[in-house]
Amino acid sequence: MYIVRKEFDGFGGAENVAKRYLEAFKKYFNVSLIYAGCEIEGHSIKGNTGPGWARSVTFARSVNEFLSTRKDGIALSMTRGVSAHIFRMGDGVHNKWLKRKNTGIFSRLLNPTHIVTPILEARSIKNSHWIVPNSRLVADEVRDEYKLPTERIKVINNGFDSNRFRHIIKTDRMKLRGKHNLHDSCLHLLFCANGWERKGLSHVIKLAEKLNARIPCHLWIAGRGDHAHYSNLANGIGISESITFLGSVSNTSIWYQMVDVFVLPTLYDPFSNSCLEALACGCPVVTTNSNGAGECIIQENGIIVNAPSAVDSDAVVDWILTARDIDRPEISRTVQSLNSENEITAYLNLLKLDE
């Protein structure tokens, strides 16, 4: 079995999924990971030099050449342009993302990435046997964009590691909060993501400002982004003392366990791992209806807004002020079926359909 993901070295959600698949499928197959620049079975996989759009084209061509000599192998591709047995669409539909961004026709034509990416995506959809979106949101976009028959599409949601992301008892949570200086007199929000503009950090900072007018509030920001820009934004509205930039965090589970609310007002996310992991840890979530993980949100575990800018609305502020009273063990129970073991089983069942 071959797991295909162009980028592998990193801490992004997709990279972590690839690593998780590599370990999980080892129980059932002889598994290899194919990524740009790797050496595999005597072949050099290209696509690790040049501009981004060119790397994508070169990588897809190089992988397809390799897979054409391995007809008996099973390929699960997470990258556009590859002809695989399973094409996992964890990055969503590119044209739908451009529409959400309101990217104009001239911007599309002037950016080679916006020309190349839909072409590669269409090739994977045409030449792959199964199309696997990770949410109903993406499945609907695929059907709308490509007019695919329903029988070729199988939704398999992301799964979480139940050994890492779990609810902890109240005494352990209090110890963690004390160790990391999360005082009980303050409401603690967490924003955890890379790509801060798309994920809506500016709106979370404005939300923190509104909350601070009602109750002491602290916003913890994890991930990579334009630190200077968002620090200036916080300074400009007078809440810089109420914000901490954590940088990249390897152990995110303790933060989901410690904070009171996780907030991710993303403009577009096929299925946010962080939202699912937060819920698994018993942390209530605020996100948008353009996040596939919003399909996990019910009245008992979170709230969904219609646009990133709506996250600092009075309704959301009021809801957050009551969120600390939500039963955290119950929040965790609402997503227990979405563990990684069930996710892998869904893929294995899909493969059995072809036996």
Secondary structure, 3 states (H helix, E strand, C coil): CEEECCCCCCCCHHHHHHHHHHHHHCCCCCCEEECCCCEECCEECCCCCCCHHHHHHHHHHHHHHHHCCCCCCCEEECCCCCCCCEEEECCCCHHHHHHHHCCCHHHHHHCHHHHHHHHHHHHHHHHCCEEEECCHHHHHHHHHHHCCCHHHECCCCCCECCCCCCCCCHHHHHHHHHHCCCCCCCEEEEEECCCHHHHCHHHHHHHHHHHHCCCCEEEEEECCCCHHHHHHHHHHCCCHHHEEEEECCCCCHHHHHHCCEEEECCCCECCCHHHHHHHHCCCCEEEECCEHHHHHCCCCCEEEECCHHHHHCHHHHHHHHHHCCCCHHHHHHCCHHHEHHHHHHHHHHHHHCCC
